[in-house]
Amino acid sequence: MLARRRGATVTLLDEGGIDDLEDSELDRVLGKLAEALRGTAADKVIARTVPEGSDVAITVVGLRSSDDGSASLLGHDSLEDDEVELWLEIPRTVG
């Protein structure tokens, strides 16, 4: 919610990848996700739970626009101008 309040677009793609985690592991994974969201200055954040069978529980990507906003005013998509500000893979278990 804090990232959204500062103007970031936050998207969660839930593929059920954390549904099978024990409570303690789920708390750890969600805590890492919250820490990443608090620590990023990205304009767009996408968090995706990874399907069961992977060593990764959640992948987080944060993008910062290097565009001044004029491309969107002209109807152009500026994704190609975005810079990766955050890339994080949160492991399913502590190993």
Phi and psi in degrees as GROMACS dihedral restraints (atoms count N, CA, C in turn):
[ dihedral_restraints ]
;  ai    aj    ak    al  type     phi  dphi    fc
    3     4     5     6     1   -63.3    20    10
    4     5     6     7     1   -39.7    20    10
    6     7     8     9     1   -63.2    20    10
    7     8     9    10     1   -41.3    20    10
    9    10    11    12     1   -65.9    20    10
   10    11    12    13     1   -38.6    20    10
   12    13    14    15     1   -65.4    20    10
   13    14    15    16     1   -29.2    20    10
   15    16    17    18     1   -85.1    20    10
   16    17    18    19     1     2.4    20    10
   18    19    20    21     1   105.6    20    10
   19    20    21    22     1     0.3    20    10
   21    22    23    24     1   -77.3    20    10
   22    23    24    25     1   148.9    20    10
   24    25    26    27     1   -93.7    20    10
   25    26    27    28     1   122.0    20    10
   27    28    29    30     1  -116.7    20    10
   28    29    30    31     1   125.5    20    10
   30    31    32    33     1  -122.3    20    10
   31    32    33    34     1   133.3    20    10
   33    34    35    36     1  -114.8    20    10
   34    35    36    37     1   123.9    20    10
   36    37    38    39     1  -108.3    20    10
   37    38    39    40     1   105.3    20    10
   39    40    41    42     1   -99.9    20    10
   40    41    42    43     1   109.8    20    10
   42    43    44    45     1  -103.7    20    10
   43    44    45    46     1    19.2    20    10
   45    46    47    48     1    75.1    20    10
   46    47    48    49     1    13.4    20    10
   48    49    50    51     1   -71.6    20    10
   49    50    51    52     1   -14.0    20    10
   51    52    53    54     1  -114.0    20    10
   52    53    54    55     1     5.8    20    10
   54    55    56    57     1   -63.2    20    10
   55    56    57    58     1   -28.9    20    10
   57    58    59    60     1   -91.6    20    10
   58    59    60    61     1    -0.7    20    10
   60    61    62    63     1   -72.9    20    10
   61    62    63    64     1   144.1    20    10
   63    64    65    66     1   -65.5    20    10
   64    65    66    67     1   157.2    20    10
   66    67    68    69     1   -54.6    20    10
   67    68    69    70     1   -43.2    20    10
   69    70    71    72     1   -66.3    20    10
   70    71    72    73     1   -39.9    20    10
   72    73    74    75     1   -68.9    20    10
   73    74    75    76     1   -39.9    20    10
   75    76    77    78     1   -61.4    20    10
   76    77    78    79     1   -44.0    20    10
   78    79    80    81     1   -60.2    20    10
   79    80    81    82     1   -42.2    20    10
   81    82    83    84     1   -64.4    20    10
   82    83    84    85     1   -46.0    20    10
   84    85    86    87     1   -63.9    20    10
   85    86    87    88     1   -47.1    20    10
   87    88    89    90     1   -67.5    20    10
   88    89    90    91     1   -32.6    20    10
   90    91    92    93     1   -64.0    20    10
   91    92    93    94     1   -42.3    20    10
   93    94    95    96     1   -64.1    20    10
   94    95    96    97     1   -39.3    20    10
   96    97    98    99     1   -63.4    20    10
   97    98    99   100     1   -46.6    20    10
   99   100   101   102     1   -61.7    20    10
  100   101   102   103     1   -41.0    20    10
  102   103   104   105     1   -61.9    20    10
  103   104   105   106     1   -41.6    20    10
  105   106   107   108     1   -64.8    20    10
  106   107   108   109     1   -41.6    20    10
  108   109   110   111     1   -66.9    20    10
  109   110   111   112     1   -38.0    20    10
  111   112   113   114     1   -67.1    20    10
  112   113   114   115     1   -32.4    20    10
  114   115   116   117     1   -93.0    20    10
  115   116   117   118     1     0.9    20    10
  117   118   119   120     1  -104.5    20    10
  118   119   120   121     1   149.9    20    10
  120   121   122   123     1  -107.9    20    10
  121   122   123   124     1    17.1    20    10
  123   124   125   126     1   -64.7    20    10
  124   125   126   127     1   148.4    20    10
  126   127   128   129     1   -82.6    20    10
  127   128   129   130     1   -29.2    20    10
  129   130   131   132     1  -132.0    20    10
  130   131   132   133     1   131.0    20    10
  132   133   134   135     1  -127.2    20    10
  133   134   135   136     1   131.2    20    10
  135   136   137   138     1  -122.4    20    10
  136   137   138   139     1   121.6    20    10
  138   139   140   141     1  -113.9    20    10
  139   140   141   142     1   129.5    20    10
  141   142   143   144     1  -128.8    20    10
  142   143   144   145     1   122.7    20    10
  144   145   146   147     1   -75.1    20    10
  145   146   147   148     1   137.9    20    10
  147   148   149   150     1   -94.3    20    10
  148   149   150   151     1   135.3    20    10
  150   151   152   153     1   -56.0    20    10
  151   152   153   154     1   151.0    20    10
  153   154   155   156     1   -51.2    20    10
  154   155   156   157     1   144.9    20    10
  156   157   158   159     1   108.3    20    10
  157   158   159   160     1   -12.0    20    10
  159   160   161   162     1   -99.5    20    10
  160   161   162   163     1   154.6    20    10
  162   163   164   165     1   -75.1    20    10
  163   164   165   166     1   -14.7    20    10
  165   166   167   168     1   -99.4    20    10
  166   167   168   169     1   135.0    20    10
  168   169   170   171     1   -91.5    20    10
  169   170   171   172     1   -46.0    20    10
  171   172   173   174     1  -139.8    20    10
  172   173   174   175     1   136.1    20    10
  174   175   176   177     1  -107.1    20    10
  175   176   177   178     1   132.7    20    10
  177   178   179   180     1  -123.0    20    10
  178   179   180   181     1   128.4    20    10
  180   181   182   183     1  -125.2    20    10
  181   182   183   184     1   129.3    20    10
  183   184   185   186     1  -117.0    20    10
  184   185   186   187     1   130.5    20    10
  186   187   188   189     1  -116.8    20    10
  187   188   189   190     1   139.2    20    10
  189   190   191   192     1  -116.8    20    10
  190   191   192   193     1   128.9    20    10
  192   193   194   195     1   -74.0    20    10
  193   194   195   196     1   129.3    20    10
  195   196   197   198     1   -96.9    20    10
  196   197   198   199     1     5.1    20    10
  198   199   200   201     1   -89.3    20    10
  199   200   201   202     1   148.7    20    10
  201   202   203   204     1   -85.4    20    10
  202   203   204   205     1     4.0    20    10
  204   205   206   207     1    99.7    20    10
  205   206   207   208     1   -12.8    20    10
  207   208   209   210     1   -69.2    20    10
  208   209   210   211     1   -30.4    20    10
  210   211   212   213     1   -63.7    20    10
  211   212   213   214     1   -42.6    20    10
  213   214   215   216     1   -70.0    20    10
  214   215   216   217     1   -31.7    20    10
  216   217   218   219     1   -65.5    20    10
  217   218   219   220     1   -28.9    20    10
  219   220   221   222     1   -90.3    20    10
  220   221   222   223     1     2.3    20    10
  222   223   224   225     1    85.7    20    10
  223   224   225   226     1    15.1    20    10
  225   226   227   228     1   -99.8    20    10
  226   227   228   229     1   144.0    20    10
  228   229   230   231     1   -81.9    20    10
  229   230   231   232     1   128.8    20    10
  231   232   233   234     1  -102.0    20    10
  232   233   234   235     1    15.2    20    10
  234   235   236   237     1   -56.7    20    10
  235   236   237   238     1   -35.1    20    10
  237   238   239   240     1   -67.5    20    10
  238   239   240   241     1   -17.4    20    10
  240   241   242   243     1   -92.2    20    10
  241   242   243   244     1    -5.6    20    10
  243   244   245   246     1   -73.1    20    10
  244   245   246   247     1   144.9    20    10
  246   247   248   249     1  -106.6    20    10
  247   248   249   250     1   140.6    20    10
  249   250   251   252     1   -74.1    20    10
  250   251   252   253     1   117.5    20    10
  252   253   254   255     1  -101.6    20    10
  253   254   255   256     1   -24.6    20    10
  255   256   257   258     1  -146.2    20    10
  256   257   258   259     1   132.0    20    10
  258   259   260   261     1  -138.7    20    10
  259   260   261   262     1   119.7    20    10
  261   262   263   264     1  -143.5    20    10
  262   263   264   265     1   133.3    20    10
  264   265   266   267     1  -114.5    20    10
  265   266   267   268     1   118.2    20    10
  267   268   269   270     1   -93.4    20    10
  268   269   270   271     1   118.4    20    10
  270   271   272   273     1   -67.0    20    10
  271   272   273   274     1   148.4    20    10
  273   274   275   276     1   -64.4    20    10
  274   275   276   277     1   -41.2    20    10
  276   277   278   279     1  -134.1    20    10
  277   278   279   280     1   158.5    20    10
  279   280   281   282     1   -84.3    20    10
  280   281   282   283     1   123.8    20    10
